[in-house]
Amino acid sequence: MISTLAKQIKGYKKETILTPVFVSLEVFLDILIPFFMSKMVDEGITPSNIDNVIRYGSLMLIIAILALFCGAMSGRYAAIAAAGFGKNLRAAEFKNIQNFSFMNIDEYSTGGLITRLTTDVNNVQNSFQMLIRIAVRSPLNFIMALCMVFYLNWKIACWLLVVLVCLALSIGVLIKKAGPVFKKMFKMYDNLNEEIQENISGIRPIKSFVREDYVIERFNKRSQDIYDVNRKAELLMILNQPFVQIAVYSCMLLISWFGAHYIVDGTMEVGYLFSLFSYVMNLLMSLMMFSMILVMLTMSTASANRIAEVINQVSYLESPENGQTTVKDGSIEFDHVYFNYTPQVDGHYVLRDIDFSIPTGSTLGILGGTGSSKTSLVSLIPRLYDVTSGEVRVGGVNVKEYDLKTLRDSVAMVLQKNVLFSGTIKENMRWGDEHATDEEIMEACRLAQADEFIQRMPDQYDTYIEQGGTNVSGGQRQRLCIARALLKKPKILILDDSTSAVDTKTDFLIREAFRTKIPDTTKIIISQRISSLQDADQILVLDNGHFNAMGTHEELLKSNEIYRTTWQAQQKGDDTDANA
């Protein structure tokens, strides 16, 4: 974990090194001030020697100015180093998340990843700043102050050391007990973020079902759980304060008692007693600051482990060495494919013994009930998941032998959940091809039957799309996503129930445009509507992950019970709608 995080200091090593250097100089200068103050008292004020008062006073002023400069520089460099470190951590996490396979993403909740990119990074960034500044200052100040106390009076120093060791032990026990509590709290933050994201993205069904009170109650419960755990941790750590106060009062009493005796018998000067008080306060403040650092480090250790876990996570799907960089054509073969989302679970497959092939340029329709693994099947083609056994071949080559970028550039997939990004229509289209010209964008939108409604918009192709495409209808969103996929000029185009929100006439026009304008592209259309599939060259019927049948519309009507029943039910529905 430490080595993973240390690599992210890159670019800010100079500031990371200069911070403790300036801190060390500041501490050294601060330690000198009480010593010269005792000199000024004993050699200037007590004997009424104004020259010594001016000399030591001037020297203390110069030291104070230098200490102030060193403190300001250490603060400046610490802020730069910590901010840069946090930036690098977020960048490293986000970059690796982009390399995650779907299986990797399934292991992390979205809320958990957001927490790791925000709250966890902030915790580690703050701890890093404390580590290179206060964590250097505190022990250094403690050691130098303790040395000065021993120099001034070793007997008093021994008594103080006993008190300080007791204080350190008590603080250590508190931190050990608080650590697991903080770790539990961060897990709860993951759950809260997941709850927030789910409720905000699902605000429409929440309102339509009038479930606002229910989700508020759930949110308040999550928030209350965090409050309870946080309070428990804080109650543990607040005990730190009385322990420190007991140590302060004990040290003051010891110094006052022994110091008074030493002054009376002439073995100590008054100025030295003042210095002892200053150095003891330094010791106690250093220990208290160090305890705060340990608390912060305890909190951030859990965060650091979670960040390192994301950065070090290796994608379950990686390009092979010297992978194929050319996809010959859009032919597809499934060779006795078995698939399971959790390969370690033996005997349970969401797809079982799928075996078929389609030539390049053809159209394959896929029909099946809910949960029949239609999406799982097509996800294997661009290698969003790996088969458990068997082979999927594209262009005659096993998909595992392709460079991932090459394979996925050749396969355009419009998923069930259509996602548009905030930005203009043109900017969204260029996700398909960042170098696409305006004419190419318009042509793709014409093929997807999107140009008509875009032309009616006030800013046409410069119309701004809100995050998630909330300012366009479901059917418009589907057509824009299809147009974006077409801009990739893929060898294989997969539409996963991507025309469900458009009317049958528009659906027909889209399929007709595919047939005439992109005849060499292999088309795979998943739909619950047989009218969307009946013109396909072949139609595959899936039943609960099994290959049930494959043939043309007419062949399946004659030979397949599932297909015929579905067709009859839909025809009856159409008749009912027409009569209505």
N, C-alpha and C positions, 0 to 999 in steps of 0.2 A: 504493500500500500504506500509506504513512504517513498520508495523509488519511483512509483508511478506518478505520484503527485510532484515529486522533486523535478521530474522532467518538464513540468509545465511552468517552471520558473524561467524557462528560456526567453531571452529577450529582455529580461529584467534582472540579470545576475549582478550587474554593476550596482544597481540600487539596493539589492539584497545584501551585498557585501558592505557597502558604504554605511548603511543604517547602523549595524552593530559597532562599526568603527567610531562613528560620531557619538553613539550612546556611551561607549567606553570612555571616550574623552570627557563627555558631560559628567559621568559618574565620578571620574578621577578629580575633576575640578570641584564638584559639589562637596566631595569628602574633605577637601582642603579648607573650605570656608570655616567650619566649626573649629578646626585646629588653629587657624590664624585669629579667630575670634578670642580663643582662650589666651593666645599670646598678647592680643590687644588689651584684654582685661588685666592679665598678670603683669605685663611689662609697660602698659600705657596708662590705663585708668587707675589701677590701684596705687602706683607710685606717682600719679599725676604727671606723667611724661607725655606732653602733647605731641612731641615729634614721633614717638612710637605709635600713638593713636592715629596720626595722619598717615604714617608709613603703612601700618597694617590695614587701616581703613581703605587706603588707595589700592593696596594689593587685593583686598577682598572685592572691591568694586570691579577691578580688571578681571578677576577670576569669575565673578558673577556674569559679566558681559560675555566672556568667552563661553561659559557654560550655557548661557541663553542662546548664543549662536549655534553651538553644537546641538542643543536640544531642538532648535528650529530646523536645522538641516536633517537631523535624524527623523523628525516627524515628516518632513517633505519626502525624503527618499522612501520611508516606510509606506507612506500613502501611495506613491507611484508603484512600488514593488507589489503591494497587496492588490491594488486595482488591476494591475497587469496580470498577476497570478490568477485572480478570479476570472478575468477575461479569457485567459488561456484554458482554464479548467472547463468553462462553459463551451468553448470552441471544440475542445477535445471530446467532450461528452457528445455534443450535437453531431460532430463529424462521425463518430463511431455509431451513433444511433442510425444515421443514414445508411450505414453498411449492414444493419441488422436485417436478418431474414424475417419473414412473417412469424416463424417459430420463435425467434428471439423476442420479437415484440410481444408475442402472446405470453411470455414469461413475466413481463413487466406491465403493470397497469399504467395507463396514460397519466393518471394523477401522480403515481410514484415517480415517473420520469420527470414530470414537471417539478416536483419537489426537489429532486436531485439536481436539476438545472438552476434552481432558484434558491430555496431556503438552505439546502445543503452547501451550495457554493458560497453563499453569504456567510454561513457559519465558519467554513474553512478559511475564507478570505480574511475575516476578522481575527481568527486565531493566528493566521500567518503574520498579520501585522503586529499582533501582540508578541508573537514568538521572536520576531527579529528586532523588536524594540524593548518591550517591557520584560520579556523573558530573558533578555540579555542584561538589562538594567537591574532587575530585581536581585538575582544571585550575585552579580558583580558588586552592587551597592552593599549587599549583606556581608560579603566577604571582606570588602575594604573597611566597612564600618566596624566589623568585629575585630579586624587587625588593629584598628586605631584604639578600640576599647582595651585590647590586650596591651597595647603600647602605653596607654595612660595608666591602667591599673589592672593587672592580671587577675587579682583575687576577685574583684567585682565582676570581671569578664567571665570567670568560671561559674559564678552564681547565675549570671544572665544566660549563659549557655544552657544550663539545666532547664530554666523556664522556657527558653526557645525550643528546645528539643521536645518538651512536653506539648507545646503548642503545635509544632509540626506534626507530631504523631496524631493528635486529635483531628487536625485538618485532613490528614491522609485517610483516616477512618471515614470521615464524612464523604470525601470524594469517592471512595470505593463503593459506598452505599448508594451514592447518587448516580453513578455511571449507568447501571442497568435501567434506571428509571428514565434517563434521557434517551436511551436507545429505544425504549418502548414508546416514548413520546413521538419520535420521528416516524415510526410506523403508523401512528395515529394521524399524523399530518398527511401521509400518503392517502389514507382512507378519506380524510376530509377533502383533500383536493380532488379525489375521484368523485366524491359526492357533489362537489361544486360544479365540476365539468359536466357531469351527467345531467344535473338539474338545469343548468343554463342551456345546454344543447337541446334538451328535451322540454323546453319551456312551453312549446305549443301543445303537445299532448297533456302536459301537466294542467294547463289551463282548460283544455277541452274536457278533461275528466274532472275538473274542479278539485284537484288534489294538492292545492297550495298548502293547506294546513298540514297535510301529511308530510310533505317534503320539508317544510319548515321544522316540524317536530323531529324528523330524522337528522336534519342539519344541526339543530340545537343539541341533540343527544351526542353527536360526534364532537361538537364543540365543547360540551360539558365534560366528555371523557378526557379531552386534551387538558381542560382546565384542572380536572382532578389530579391527573398525573403531573402536570406542571406545578401545581400547588405542593404536591408531595415532595418533588425535587427541591423546590424553593424552601420549604420548611426544613429540609435537611441542611441546605446550604446556609440558611439564616443563622443556624447554630454557630457558624463560623465567627459571627460578630461578638457574642458574649465571650467566647474563648480568647479572642484577640484582646478584648477589654480587660479580662482577668490578667492576661500576660502583661499588658501595659501598666496596670496598677501595681502588679507584683514587682515589675522592674523599677518603677518609680520609687516604690517603698524601699527596695533593696539599695538603690543608689543613694536615696536620701539618708537612710540609716548608716550605711557604711561610709558614704561620702562625708557626712557630718563628723563622724569619729575621726576620719583621716585628716580632715581640715583642722580639727581641734588639736590633734597630736602633732600637727605640722608636717605630715607626710604627703599632703596634697594641697595644691593651690586652688583658689576659688574658680579661676578660669577653667581649670581642668574639669571641675565639677559641671560647669555649664556645658563643656564639650561632651562630657559623658551623657548628659541628658539629650543632647542633639543626636549623638551617635546611636543611642538606644532607640530613639524615635525612628531613626533611619532603619535600624534593624527590624523593628516591628512593622514599619510601613512596607519594607521590602518583603517580609514574610507574608503580610496580608495581600500584597499585590501578587506575590507568587501563588498564593492560594487561589486568587481570582483567575490567574492564568491556568492553573490546573483544572479548575471548574470548566473554563472555556474549552480547554483541550479535551476534557472528558466529553463535553457536548459534541465537539467537532470531530472526535475520533469516529463516532458512529456515522457522521456525515461523510467523513473522509473515506471510510470503508465503502459506503454506498456509491460515492463518486468513482472510486477506483474500480469498483465492480463493473460499472457501465463502461469505463474507458478500456478495461482489460477484456471485456466480453468479446469473445470471438464468434463471428457469424457462423451459424450452422451451415450456411451455403456460401461457398467461396469459389471463385473462378479457378479452374485447374491451371497448372503451370503450362505455358505455351498452348493455351486453349484455342480452339478453332475461332477464327475471326471473320469467317464468311458463311452466311447461310445460303445454301444453293437455291432452295425454293421453299414453298410453303406446305409441302406434303407433311402429313402427320401420321405417326404409327404408335399405337398403344400395344405393347407386347406383354400380355399376361401381367398387368399391373395390379399390385396390391398397395394400398396406402392407408396409413394411420397417422393422426396428428401426434400421438405419443408412441413412438416406435417401441419403447420398452414394454408396452402392454401387449403381450403375445396373444394371438388368436382373435383380436378384435380389430376389424378393418372397416373404415368408412367406404372404401372402394375395394371390391373383390374381383379378381380375375377379369379385368377389363382388357379386351382384345379386339382391336379394329384398326383400320387404316383408311385415310382419305387422300386423294390426289391433290396436288397443288391447284389452286384456282377454283376448287369446288366449294359448295356451301353445305355445311352440316348443321342440322337443327338438333337440339337436345331438349327432350321433354321428360319430365319426371315430377313426382309429387314433392311437397315440402320435405326437406331432410333426405332427399335421395342422392345428395352429394354431387349435384351438377356443378356448383362453383368449385368444389374440391377438385373435380376432374380437370376443368380448364385451367386451374391454378398450377397444375403440373407442367403445362406446356411452356410457359415462360420461366419455369423453375422457381416459382415463388415458394414452393415446397418441393422436397425430394421424395421420390417414390420409396416405399418401404421395400418392395421387391418388384422385379420386372424392369421394363425399359420404356421410356418415352423417347421417340425419335422425331426430330424435325429436319426436313431436308435430307433424310437418310442417316442422320448422325444423332447419337445419344445426346440428349440435352446436357448431360453432365460433362460432356467433352467440349462444350462451347465456352468461350469467354462470356461471362454473364452480361456484360454491357452489349455485346454483339447480339446475343440471343434476344434480350429484352427490347433492343432497338428494332428488332425484326418482328416483334409481336406487340400489337396494340390491344390493350384490354380495357374495355369500358365496364367498370364494376357495377354491382347492384346499387351501391350507395354512390351516387354521382357527387363528386366534390369539385367545386369551383373555388378559386382563390381570390382574395380581395385584389382588385385591379381592374383595368379595362378589359373589354372583350378581346381586343387584340393581344393584350398581355397574357390572358388566359389561353388563347389559341397557341401562342408561341411556346407554351409548355410542351406542345407536340413537336415543334421545330422552331428553335430560337432564331433561326435565320429566315423564316418564312416571310415572303413578301406579302403586301396587302392583297394582291390579286390571288395568291395561293390561299390565303386565309378565307377570302370571299368564296372561292371555288369550293373549298372544303365545307363551308357553311351552307352553300347551295346544295351540295350532295346530301348533307344531313338535314335538309329542309329547315335550316335555321335562319337563312338569309332574309326570308320574308318578314319574320317578326323583328329581326335586328334593324331592318330598314325603317320600321315604324317607330323605333326608339328615337328620342330627341337627339342624342349624340351618336346614334348608329353604332359603328364598331368601336367608338371611343367611349361608349357608355360604361360607367363604373359599376362593377359587380361587387356587391357587399360580401363580407366574409361568409363562406358557405353557400353563396348564391341565393341569399334570402330575398333579394329583390327581383327574382325571376321565378316563373312557375315551375312545377316539377317537370312538365313536358319540355319546356324551353331549356331547362337545365340539362335534361337528357340529350337533347339535340346538340347543345354546345359541347358536351363531353364527347359525343360521337365525332363531331367536326374536329375537335382537338386530337382525337385518336387518328383520324384520317390524315392529318398533317404529318404524321410520322412516316407516311408512305410504307406501311408495314407489309410484310409478306403474309402475315396472318392477322386477321382482325377478329377479336372475340367480343361479342355483345352479350353480357350477362344480364338478361332480363332488362335491357337498357332502353326498351321502347314501351314499357308497361304504362307509362303516363301519357303517351301520345295516342291520338285517335287512330282508327284502323286505316283511314285514307292516308294519313301522314306516314304511318308504318309501312304501307304498301309503296309509297313514293320513295321512302328511304331504301327499301329492299330493291326496288327497280333501279335506283341510281347505283347501288352497289353492283348489280348484275351487268349494267351497261358501261359504267365508268371505271370500275376496278375489277375487270374480269380475271386478272391474273392473281388477285389476292385471295387467299383461302379465308372463307368467312365461317365463323362458328356463332350460331345464334341460339341462346338459351331463352326460352319463353314458356309461359304457362298457356299462351294463346296459340292454338294450332294454326290459326289463320296466319300467324307470323312465321310459321315453319313449313307450311304445306308445299311451298315452291322450292324447298331445299332439295339438293341432289340426293341427300341421304338424311334420314331422321333417326337419331339414336334414342331409344327409350330406356331410361334408368329406373330401377325399382329398388329403393332402399340400399343403394350402393352396388347393386348387381347390374350387369349387362343383361337387359331383358329382351331387346329386339333391335333390329336395324333394317331400314329399308326406305322406299319412297312412301309418299302419302297414301297412294292407292294400295300398295302392298301391305302396309300396316293396317289399313282399314279392314282388309280381308283377313289378316292373319294374327293380329295382336289385340288381345282383349282390353288391355290398359288403354291403348291408343284409341280404339274404337269407342270405348265407354266415355273417354274424355271428349272425343269429337261430338258424340251424340249429346252429351250434357251441355257443351258449349253451343251447339246448334239450337237446342231447346231454349237456352238462355237468350240467344239472339232473336228467336221467334217471339219469346215473351216480351222482350224489349220493344220489338217492332209493333206488337199488338197494343202495348201500353201507349 
